[in-house]
Amino acid sequence: FNTFYNAEQYFKKAEISRLENRGDVLPKLAQDNYNKVIEKSQIVIDDYPEFKLRKDALLLIVQSQFYLQEYKNAQGSLSLMKSEFGSLVLFDAAFWSSMIKWKEGKVQPAINDLSLLIKEDHSSDNKAKIYLAIAEIYFDQSMISESMDNLVKAAELIRDQNEKGQIYYRIADISFKENNLDRALEAYRLVIKNSQTKKISSHTVYKMTQKKTEQSFLKQINKCLNELSKLKNESFRLVPQAYCLSAFVLLQQARQSLKKEILNEDN
């Protein structure tokens, strides 16, 4: 049992590292932990064939191999799991088969399979998992609107607060890049509400302050430009000057507020 427990702990560490450092390259820490998951779980499979959590050990191996981009190995482990446990692993088998299809370049078949899977009777967490997967596939295809729709559905369904915070962080990050300031601000508020990790929370304080600054600053600058456009000569009147100066002051205040927020959180 200790070996399996260790595998679970390594998997949790790998997942935290992967989710907090989203990108094309899997962080070294996550890679190391996923490899340890496979090593420990394989010991359980080889040495304890009657172990009651054998199914869970196989699933840990499948997921770890997938995130390590060892798709052929993941498919082999998945086949073993299906042959041994059949109807007990219907959801996991269907889900990870679809994910492997995606990574093998079969994008539309993967989406089709996941779309069919979500129509079946599954828990809210499993449905959220499907929506999240579909969102990632769409994002990978640069279909941002479709990705966002599925991210929102996943966030609404998932029950774990920390995972909910991770999804809202993803929504906020995409919104930030798409310059959707209102949606970004709302998503960042929901990150703070749901997130329990200090790294995400500190980063969120920075992003929220940045977004508030940009939103208010742009509003003030637009007022400034509108007033300037009304001038009939080269004289510089007080109204547009006030708008421009207030925008500058806003930036200074936001910088000070940001420093205080981060210092308070770090303490």
Phi, psi and chi 1 to 4 in degrees:
 res  aa     phi    psi   chi1   chi2   chi3   chi4
   1 PHE       -  -36.7 -178.6   79.5      -      -
   2 ASN   -60.7  -37.3  -74.8  -20.0      -      -
   3 THR   -64.0  -44.2  -55.3      -      -      -
   4 PHE   -66.6  -41.1  177.6   75.2      -      -
   5 TYR   -58.7  -43.0  173.7   79.4      -      -
   6 ASN   -61.8  -40.2  -69.8  -24.9      -      -
   7 ALA   -61.3  -43.3      -      -      -      -
   8 GLU   -61.9  -41.9  -80.9 -169.7  -45.4      -
   9 GLN   -66.5  -40.6  -65.3  -51.9  -57.0      -
  10 TYR   -63.6  -37.0  -76.2  128.2      -      -
  11 PHE   -66.2  -42.2 -173.7   77.3      -      -
  12 LYS   -61.9  -41.6  -71.8  177.5 -178.2  177.4
  13 LYS   -65.1  -40.6  -69.1  177.4 -177.3  177.1
  14 ALA   -64.0  -41.3      -      -      -      -
  15 GLU   -65.7  -41.7  -72.7  -71.3  -88.7      -
  16 ILE   -60.5  -45.9  -69.5  172.0      -      -
  17 SER   -63.9  -42.3  178.7      -      -      -
  18 ARG   -65.4  -45.8  178.9  178.8   67.5   83.4
  19 LEU   -71.7  -31.9  -68.3  171.0      -      -
  20 GLU   -82.0  -11.3  -73.0 -172.2  -13.1      -
  21 ASN  -131.5   55.3  -61.1  -87.2      -      -
  22 ARG   -60.8  137.6  -73.1 -178.6  178.4  -85.2
  23 GLY   172.3 -178.3      -      -      -      -
  24 ASP   -71.9  -27.7  -65.4  -30.5      -      -
  25 VAL  -106.5  126.6  179.2      -      -      -
  26 LEU   -70.7  128.5 -171.7   67.2      -      -
  27 PRO   -56.4  147.1  -23.7   33.4      -      -
  28 LYS   -57.4  -40.8  180.0   66.4  164.4   55.2
  29 LEU   -60.6  -42.0 -179.8   60.3      -      -
  30 ALA   -65.5  -43.5      -      -      -      -
  31 GLN   -56.9  -47.9  -67.6  180.0   39.8      -
  32 ASP   -60.9  -43.2  -68.8  -17.5      -      -
  33 ASN   -70.2  -38.0  -78.4  -42.0      -      -
  34 TYR   -63.5  -39.8  -78.6  131.0      -      -
  35 ASN   -64.0  -36.9  -82.1  -45.2      -      -
  36 LYS   -68.1  -35.5  -70.9  175.8 -178.3  176.2
  37 VAL   -59.5  -47.8  172.1      -      -      -
  38 ILE   -62.0  -44.4  -65.1  170.9      -      -
  39 GLU   -60.6  -49.6  177.6 -172.7  -12.8      -
  40 LYS   -68.8  -41.1  -63.6  -65.0 -177.7 -178.2
  41 SER   -67.3  -34.9  -62.3      -      -      -
  42 GLN   -66.2  -33.5 -164.0   61.2   52.8      -
  43 ILE   -62.0  -43.1  -68.7  173.1      -      -
  44 VAL   -60.9  -45.1  172.2      -      -      -
  45 ILE   -64.2  -43.6  -59.6  -58.5      -      -
  46 ASP   -78.0  -40.9  -65.9  -20.3      -      -
  47 ASP   -96.3  -18.7  -63.8   -8.7      -      -
  48 TYR  -131.9   70.1  -53.0   98.4      -      -
  49 PRO   -61.2  -22.8   20.3  -31.8      -      -
  50 GLU   -99.2    7.8  -58.2  -58.4  -39.1      -
  51 PHE   -61.2  133.0 -176.4   56.4      -      -
  52 LYS   -66.8  -21.6   63.4  179.6 -179.7  179.3
  53 LEU  -103.9   24.9  -63.7  175.7      -      -
  54 ARG   -58.4  -41.7  179.0 -179.3  174.7   85.5
  55 LYS   -58.6  -43.8  171.7  172.1   61.6   69.5
  56 ASP   -67.3  -35.2  -59.7  -80.6      -      -
  57 ALA   -65.2  -40.6      -      -      -      -
  58 LEU   -64.3  -39.7  -83.2  168.4      -      -
  59 LEU   -66.0  -38.2 -177.3   57.4      -      -
  60 LEU   -60.1  -40.1  -73.3  179.1      -      -
  61 ILE   -64.9  -45.9  -68.8  175.2      -      -
  62 VAL   -57.2  -50.1  169.9      -      -      -
  63 GLN   -64.0  -42.9  -66.3  174.6   93.0      -
  64 SER   -64.8  -43.0  -62.0      -      -      -
  65 GLN   -63.6  -37.7  -70.8  170.6  -26.8      -
  66 PHE   -61.7  -49.7  176.2   84.0      -      -
  67 TYR   -70.1  -22.0  -69.0  123.6      -      -
  68 LEU   -84.8    3.3  -71.9  169.2      -      -
  69 GLN    64.4   29.3  -60.7 -178.6   11.3      -
  70 GLU   -98.1   70.3  -60.5  173.5   -0.4      -
  71 TYR   -69.1  -36.0  -56.2  123.8      -      -
  72 LYS   -66.1  -42.2  -72.5 -174.7  178.5  179.4
  73 ASN   -64.7  -40.0  -70.3  -20.1      -      -
  74 ALA   -62.8  -40.6      -      -      -      -
  75 GLN   -64.6  -38.5 -172.7   61.9   64.2      -
  76 GLY   -65.3  -43.6      -      -      -      -
  77 SER   -66.0  -36.6  -60.7      -      -      -
  78 LEU   -66.6  -40.1 -166.0   58.7      -      -
  79 SER   -62.8  -41.1  -63.9      -      -      -
  80 LEU   -62.5  -43.6  175.9   60.6      -      -
  81 MET   -62.7  -42.7 -171.1  174.3   75.0      -
  82 LYS   -66.8  -39.4  -72.6 -168.4  -69.6 -174.1
  83 SER   -68.2  -31.9   67.0      -      -      -
  84 GLU   -85.2  -35.1  -73.5 -165.2   25.4      -
  85 PHE  -118.6   -8.2  -62.9   99.4      -      -
  86 GLY    45.8 -116.1      -      -      -      -
  87 SER   -67.0  -15.8   60.5      -      -      -
  88 LEU   -74.1  -15.4  -64.1  176.5      -      -
  89 VAL  -125.8   28.0  -66.0      -      -      -
  90 LEU   -57.7  -46.6  -73.6  178.3      -      -
  91 PHE   -65.2  -52.8  173.3   80.9      -      -
  92 ASP   -61.1  -39.4  -71.4  -42.6      -      -
  93 ALA   -63.1  -46.1      -      -      -      -
  94 ALA   -66.9  -42.2      -      -      -      -
  95 PHE   -63.9  -51.6  178.2   83.0      -      -
  96 TRP   -73.6  -26.8  -71.4  105.3      -      -
  97 SER   -62.8  -41.5  -69.5      -      -      -
  98 SER   -64.8  -41.8  -60.7      -      -      -
  99 MET   -64.2  -38.8  -64.2  -62.5  -78.4      -
 100 ILE   -67.4  -39.2  -67.6  168.9      -      -
 101 LYS   -56.6  -45.8  -80.0 -176.2 -177.2  179.2
 102 TRP   -56.2  -49.8  164.4   38.8      -      -
 103 LYS   -69.7  -20.5  -70.6  -60.6 -176.5  177.9
 104 GLU   -87.8    4.3  -71.1  178.2  -21.0      -
 105 GLY    95.5    2.7      -      -      -      -
 106 LYS   -94.0   70.2  -56.1  168.8 -174.4  175.0
 107 VAL   -65.7  -54.7  177.2      -      -      -
 108 GLN   -65.1  -42.2 -164.4   55.0   53.4      -
 109 PRO   -58.8  -36.0  -28.4   37.3      -      -
 110 ALA   -65.2  -45.7      -      -      -      -
 111 ILE   -62.7  -42.6  -67.3  174.5      -      -
 112 ASN   -60.5  -45.5  -67.3  -16.7      -      -
 113 ASP   -63.3  -43.1  -71.5  -10.0      -      -
 114 LEU   -66.8  -36.9  -71.2  169.5      -      -
 115 SER   -65.3  -36.3  -62.4      -      -      -
 116 LEU   -71.0  -38.9  -71.9  173.6      -      -
 117 LEU   -63.2  -36.9 -173.8   61.3      -      -
 118 ILE   -71.4  -18.2 -152.9  163.7      -      -
 119 LYS   -78.5  -13.5  -67.1  177.6 -179.2  178.8
 120 GLU   -80.4  171.0  -62.3  175.4    6.1      -
 121 ASP   -83.5   98.6 -174.4   20.4      -      -
 122 HIS  -128.5  164.7  -61.6  -62.3      -      -
 123 SER   -65.9  161.7   68.2      -      -      -
 124 SER   -62.6  -35.3   59.1      -      -      -
 125 ASP   -66.7  -40.0  -78.7  -10.8      -      -
 126 ASN   -68.9  -36.7  -81.9  -17.0      -      -
 127 LYS   -65.8  -39.6  -73.8 -169.4  174.1 -176.8
 128 ALA   -62.4  -38.7      -      -      -      -
 129 LYS   -61.0  -40.2 -172.8  175.7 -179.4  178.4
 130 ILE   -67.5  -47.1  -61.4  170.1      -      -
 131 TYR   -59.1  -39.4  -80.1  126.8      -      -
 132 LEU   -64.6  -40.8 -168.7   56.5      -      -
 133 ALA   -64.6  -44.7      -      -      -      -
 134 ILE   -61.7  -40.0  -65.4  173.4      -      -
 135 ALA   -60.8  -42.0      -      -      -      -
 136 GLU   -65.8  -38.4  -70.1  -62.3  -39.2      -
 137 ILE   -65.5  -46.1  -64.3  173.0      -      -
 138 TYR   -62.5  -40.7  -82.9  132.2      -      -
 139 PHE   -62.7  -40.2 -175.1   80.6      -      -
 140 ASP   -62.4  -27.0 -172.2   56.9      -      -
 141 GLN   -94.0    9.9  -61.2  -60.9  -53.9      -
 142 SER    62.7   27.6  -61.5      -      -      -
 143 MET   -99.2   77.9  -60.5  171.7   69.6      -
 144 ILE   -65.5  -43.4  -54.4  -57.8      -      -
 145 SER   -61.4  -45.6  177.9      -      -      -
 146 GLU   -64.9  -38.8  -68.9   83.0   -6.6      -
 147 SER   -62.5  -45.9  176.5      -      -      -
 148 MET   -62.4  -41.8 -172.2   62.0   64.0      -
 149 ASP   -56.2  -43.6  -70.8  -16.8      -      -
 150 ASN   -75.8  -31.6  -76.5  -81.9      -      -
 151 LEU   -63.6  -43.1  -80.9  173.8      -      -
 152 VAL   -62.1  -43.3  170.3      -      -      -
 153 LYS   -62.2  -40.2  -69.9  175.2 -177.6  176.8
 154 ALA   -65.0  -43.5      -      -      -      -
 155 ALA   -63.3  -37.8      -      -      -      -
 156 GLU   -69.6  -30.8  -70.0  171.9  -11.8      -
 157 LEU   -88.4  -36.4  -79.6  172.5      -      -
 158 ILE   -68.2  142.3 -156.8  156.9      -      -
 159 ARG   -96.8  -33.6  -69.1  174.9  -63.8  179.2
 160 ASP   -65.4  122.5 -176.9   87.9      -      -
 161 GLN   -63.0  -41.1  -86.7 -162.2  -51.7      -
 162 ASN   -65.2  -42.1 -153.5   37.4      -      -
 163 GLU   -66.8  -36.8  -69.7 -176.4   34.4      -
 164 LYS   -61.5  -42.5 -169.9 -177.0  -72.8  -74.2
 165 GLY   -62.4  -38.4      -      -      -      -
 166 GLN   -62.1  -41.6  -67.8  -80.4    0.8      -
 167 ILE   -68.0  -42.8  -62.3  172.7      -      -
 168 TYR   -65.3  -31.3  -81.5  121.4      -      -
 169 TYR   -63.7  -40.8 -177.1   82.1      -      -
 170 ARG   -61.8  -44.2 -176.2   75.0  167.9  144.8
 171 ILE   -60.8  -44.8  -67.8  171.0      -      -
 172 ALA   -63.8  -42.2      -      -      -      -
 173 ASP   -62.9  -44.9 -171.7   50.8      -      -
 174 ILE   -65.9  -42.2  -65.3  172.9      -      -
 175 SER   -62.6  -39.5  -59.9      -      -      -
 176 PHE   -58.3  -47.4  175.9   86.0      -      -
 177 LYS   -69.7  -29.1  -68.1  173.2 -178.5  174.8
 178 GLU   -87.0   -0.1  -68.3  -67.1  -57.3      -
 179 ASN    64.8   27.7 -155.8   32.8      -      -
 180 ASN   -91.3   87.6 -170.8  -31.6      -      -
 181 LEU   -68.0  -40.7  -56.1 -173.4      -      -
 182 ASP   -62.5  -46.3  -70.1  -24.6      -      -
 183 ARG   -66.9  -36.5 -172.2  170.5   64.2 -167.6
 184 ALA   -63.3  -46.7      -      -      -      -
 185 LEU   -60.3  -45.9  -85.4  172.1      -      -
 186 GLU   -63.3  -42.1  179.3   58.2   26.4      -
 187 ALA   -64.9  -40.1      -      -      -      -
 188 TYR   -64.1  -36.3  -77.0  130.1      -      -
 189 ARG   -62.2  -39.7  -69.2 -169.6 -171.5   98.5
 190 LEU   -71.8  -28.7  -69.7  167.8      -      -
 191 VAL   -63.0  -48.7  172.1      -      -      -
 192 ILE   -60.6  -40.6  -72.2  178.4      -      -
 193 LYS   -63.7  -38.9  178.7 -179.5  177.5 -179.0
 194 ASN  -103.1  -21.6  -68.4  -73.6      -      -
 195 SER   -81.0  143.8 -131.3      -      -      -
 196 GLN  -119.0    0.5  -62.3  169.0    6.8      -
 197 THR   -98.8  135.9   61.4      -      -      -
 198 LYS   -63.3  -38.3 -167.7  172.9 -175.2   64.1
 199 LYS   -59.9  -48.2  178.3  174.1 -179.3 -179.8
 200 ILE   -65.8  -42.7  -69.5 -116.5      -      -
 201 SER   -63.6  -44.1 -171.6      -      -      -
 202 SER   -62.9  -43.7  -64.3      -      -      -
 203 HIS   -64.8  -36.7 -165.9 -162.2      -      -
 204 THR   -66.1  -41.1  -61.5      -      -      -
 205 VAL   -56.5  -44.2  169.2      -      -      -
 206 TYR   -62.0  -47.8  171.9   78.5      -      -
 207 LYS   -64.7  -41.8  -72.2  -74.6 -168.5  179.1
 208 MET   -63.2  -44.4  -84.0 -164.9   72.0      -
 209 THR   -63.0  -40.4  -53.1      -      -      -
 210 GLN   -62.5  -42.7 -174.3  179.5   11.2      -
 211 LYS   -68.8  -41.1  -76.4  -69.9   95.3 -177.4
 212 LYS   -61.3  -41.7  -74.0  178.0 -178.9  176.4
 213 THR   -60.6  -50.9  -60.2      -      -      -
 214 GLU   -61.1  -44.6  -73.6 -176.1   17.8      -
 215 GLN   -63.4  -48.7 -162.8  170.4   46.0      -
 216 SER   -69.2  -39.4  -59.3      -      -      -
 217 PHE   -62.9  -46.1  176.5   70.2      -      -
 218 LEU   -63.0  -37.0  -71.1  173.0      -      -
 219 LYS   -62.3  -43.9 -175.0  176.9  179.8  179.7
 220 GLN   -67.5  -41.0  -66.9  -67.3   77.8      -
 221 ILE   -64.0  -39.6  -73.1  -64.5      -      -
 222 ASN   -62.3  -40.6  -77.2  -27.9      -      -
 223 LYS   -62.1  -43.2  -73.6 -178.9  179.9  178.9
 224 CYS   -59.0  -48.2  173.3      -      -      -
 225 LEU   -66.3  -38.1  -68.0  173.9      -      -
 226 ASN   -63.0  -42.3  -72.7  -25.2      -      -
 227 GLU   -67.9  -39.4  -68.2  -62.5  -33.3      -
 228 LEU   -63.8  -35.5  -76.1  172.7      -      -
 229 SER   -67.6  -18.2   68.6      -      -      -
 230 LYS   -83.7  -14.8  -63.5  175.3 -175.5  177.3
 231 LEU   -67.0  137.4  -63.6  178.4      -      -
 232 LYS   -91.9  -16.2  -57.8  -60.8 -177.7 -177.7
 233 ASN  -140.1 -167.0   51.2   50.6      -      -
 234 GLU   -86.7    0.8  -65.8 -178.9   -1.4      -
 235 SER   -65.6  147.8   63.5      -      -      -
 236 PHE  -110.2  102.7 -161.2   79.5      -      -
 237 ARG   -81.9  166.1  -61.7  179.3 -177.4  174.2
 238 LEU   -70.3  -33.5  -72.0  177.9      -      -
 239 VAL   -63.1  -55.7  172.3      -      -      -
 240 PRO   -64.6  -32.9   21.3  -33.1      -      -
 241 GLN   -62.1  -41.1 -177.1 -178.5   15.8      -
 242 ALA   -64.7  -41.6      -      -      -      -
 243 TYR   -61.5  -44.9  -79.9  128.2      -      -
 244 CYS   -67.2  -41.6  -68.7      -      -      -
 245 LEU   -67.3  -38.2  -75.1  173.6      -      -
 246 SER   -65.0  -33.7   66.3      -      -      -
 247 ALA   -64.8  -40.3      -      -      -      -
 248 PHE   -65.7  -43.5  174.8   77.3      -      -
 249 VAL   -62.3  -40.0  170.8      -      -      -
 250 LEU   -56.8  -42.7  177.5   64.9      -      -
 251 LEU   -63.0  -42.9  -79.5  174.1      -      -
 252 GLN   -64.2  -43.3  -63.6  -60.6  102.1      -
 253 GLN   -64.1  -39.7  -69.9  175.1  -24.1      -
 254 ALA   -64.4  -39.3      -      -      -      -
 255 ARG   -61.8  -43.4  -70.6 -167.3 -175.4  101.9
 256 GLN   -66.3  -42.4  -66.5  174.1    0.0      -
 257 SER   -61.5  -40.7  174.9      -      -      -
 258 LEU   -61.3  -44.4  170.9   60.1      -      -
 259 LYS   -61.8  -44.0  -71.3  179.0 -178.4  177.7
 260 LYS   -63.8  -42.4  -70.5  179.1 -178.7  177.3
 261 GLU   -61.1  -46.6  -69.0  -77.0   -5.6      -
 262 ILE   -68.9  -40.2  -68.4  178.0      -      -
 263 LEU   -63.8  -42.1  -76.3  172.3      -      -
 264 ASN   -63.7  -40.9  -72.1  -22.3      -      -
 265 GLU   -69.4  -39.4 -177.5  159.0    2.6      -
 266 ASP   -67.3  -26.9  -72.7  -19.6      -      -
 267 ASN   -82.8      -  -68.9  -28.5      -      -
